[in-house]
Amino acid sequence: MNSLNIRKDDLVQILSGKDKGRKGKVLYTVPGKGMVVVEGVNIVSRHRKPRKQGDPGGIIKKEAPIRACKAMRVCPKCDKPTRTGHRVADDGTKSRACKKCGEMI
C-alpha cells in the first residue's frame, strides 16, 4: 500500500497534463493506486442509462482520478505549491509543515 503526502480536503495545484496550473480541493484519495480526485480537474463524460422510472439519463460530467505525483499541495500561508515536511511540536504532536515558509499545516 502506498502512502500519499496529499490528503482529503487539501488544496492542490496540478503540475502537468491538460489541467496544468489549475487549483482545486482533493475530494478523495486512492492510496493503493497512488491517485487523487481533485474538484474541477480531469473532467470526463459518462453516458448513463436511466435505470428506474423518473431516474435521469444522459451524459454526465464528473471528475476522474489523476496520479498523485502530478498534484502538489498549496501552502495556505504563502499560497505557493510546496512539498510537505513533518515536524514534532513541543507538546509531542506530529503535523505537516510547508518546506518553503515553515508554517504548520
One Martini backbone bead per residue (centre of mass of N, CA, C, O) as a GRO file, in nm:
protein
  105
    1MET     BB    1   0.095   0.037   0.024
    2ASN     BB    2   0.054   0.364  -0.039
    3SER     BB    3   0.174   0.678   0.048
    4LEU     BB    4   0.044   1.005   0.096
    5ASN     BB    5   0.086   1.367   0.103
    6ILE     BB    6  -0.212   1.363   0.028
    7ARG     BB    7  -0.530   1.485   0.132
    8LYS     BB    8  -0.821   1.540   0.225
    9ASP     BB    9  -0.896   1.886   0.162
   10ASP     BB   10  -0.671   1.969  -0.006
   11LEU     BB   11  -0.479   2.209  -0.167
   12VAL     BB   12  -0.411   2.190  -0.519
   13GLN     BB   13  -0.166   2.167  -0.784
   14ILE     BB   14  -0.115   2.126  -1.119
   15LEU     BB   15   0.179   2.024  -1.306
   16SER     BB   16   0.043   1.832  -1.534
   17GLY     BB   17  -0.121   1.853  -1.826
   18LYS     BB   18  -0.435   1.973  -1.918
   19ASP     BB   19  -0.450   2.108  -1.598
   20LYS     BB   20  -0.228   2.303  -1.578
   21GLY     BB   21  -0.240   2.524  -1.285
   22ARG     BB   22  -0.468   2.414  -1.138
   23LYS     BB   23  -0.701   2.444  -0.872
   24GLY     BB   24  -0.793   2.217  -0.590
   25LYS     BB   25  -0.989   1.998  -0.417
   26VAL     BB   26  -0.973   1.712  -0.239
   27LEU     BB   27  -1.203   1.452  -0.234
   28TYR     BB   28  -1.016   1.188  -0.291
   29THR     BB   29  -0.831   0.887  -0.226
   30VAL     BB   30  -0.594   0.630  -0.383
   31PRO     BB   31  -0.341   0.466  -0.240
   32GLY     BB   32  -0.309   0.193  -0.401
   33LYS     BB   33  -0.267   0.382  -0.685
   34GLY     BB   34  -0.175   0.684  -0.650
   35MET     BB   35  -0.451   0.863  -0.625
   36VAL     BB   36  -0.653   1.155  -0.718
   37VAL     BB   37  -0.941   1.368  -0.652
   38VAL     BB   38  -1.020   1.671  -0.820
   39GLU     BB   39  -1.181   1.959  -0.822
   40GLY     BB   40  -1.223   2.039  -1.165
   41VAL     BB   41  -1.046   1.786  -1.259
   42ASN     BB   42  -1.059   1.567  -1.499
   43ILE     BB   43  -1.301   1.577  -1.701
   44VAL     BB   44  -1.565   1.345  -1.768
   45SER     BB   45  -1.771   1.144  -1.977
   46ARG     BB   46  -2.088   0.990  -1.895
   47HIS     BB   47  -2.307   0.736  -1.986
   48ARG     BB   48  -2.651   0.727  -1.878
   49LYS     BB   49  -2.891   0.503  -1.786
   50PRO     BB   50  -3.204   0.466  -1.707
   51ARG     BB   51  -3.333   0.253  -1.446
   52LYS     BB   52  -3.570   0.425  -1.347
   53GLN     BB   53  -3.845   0.581  -1.291
   54GLY     BB   54  -3.725   0.919  -1.309
   55ASP     BB   55  -3.447   0.863  -1.402
   56PRO     BB   56  -3.178   1.017  -1.512
   57GLY     BB   57  -3.026   1.066  -1.814
   58GLY     BB   58  -2.714   1.077  -1.989
   59ILE     BB   59  -2.465   1.318  -1.977
   60ILE     BB   60  -2.195   1.298  -1.743
   61LYS     BB   61  -2.001   1.503  -1.540
   62LYS     BB   62  -1.672   1.405  -1.406
   63GLU     BB   63  -1.431   1.310  -1.190
   64ALA     BB   64  -1.105   1.190  -1.229
   65PRO     BB   65  -0.832   1.032  -1.171
   66ILE     BB   66  -0.501   1.117  -1.061
   67ARG     BB   67  -0.189   1.148  -1.016
   68ALA     BB   68  -0.018   1.246  -0.731
   69CYS     BB   69   0.250   1.354  -0.878
   70LYS     BB   70   0.071   1.595  -1.031
   71ALA     BB   71   0.032   1.696  -0.732
   72MET     BB   72   0.047   1.999  -0.524
   73ARG     BB   73   0.063   2.147  -0.240
   74VAL     BB   74  -0.091   2.431  -0.090
   75CYS     BB   75  -0.010   2.693   0.092
   76PRO     BB   76  -0.197   2.900   0.302
   77LYS     BB   77   0.018   3.133   0.342
   78CYS     BB   78   0.201   3.152   0.056
   79ASP     BB   79   0.044   3.034  -0.201
   80LYS     BB   80   0.231   2.773  -0.269
   81PRO     BB   81   0.378   2.521  -0.403
   82THR     BB   82   0.459   2.234  -0.186
   83ARG     BB   83   0.628   2.057   0.015
   84THR     BB   84   0.606   1.810   0.273
   85GLY     BB   85   0.663   1.822   0.607
   86HIS     BB   86   0.778   1.712   0.934
   87ARG     BB   87   0.666   1.786   1.271
   88VAL     BB   88   0.748   1.839   1.617
   89ALA     BB   89   0.611   1.946   1.880
   90ASP     BB   90   0.639   2.030   2.210
   91ASP     BB   91   0.387   1.824   2.287
   92GLY     BB   92   0.433   1.573   2.055
   93THR     BB   93   0.300   1.654   1.798
   94LYS     BB   94   0.217   1.579   1.471
   95SER     BB   95   0.296   1.763   1.161
   96ARG     BB   96   0.262   1.957   0.893
   97ALA     BB   97   0.496   2.132   0.666
   98CYS     BB   98   0.632   2.390   0.507
   99LYS     BB   99   0.927   2.421   0.310
  100LYS     BB  100   0.927   2.738   0.260
  101CYS     BB  101   0.794   2.880   0.547
  102GLY     BB  102   0.722   2.665   0.801
  103GLU     BB  103   0.430   2.620   0.818
  104MET     BB  104   0.174   2.487   0.973
  105ILE     BB  105  -0.089   2.245   0.857
   0.00000   0.00000   0.00000
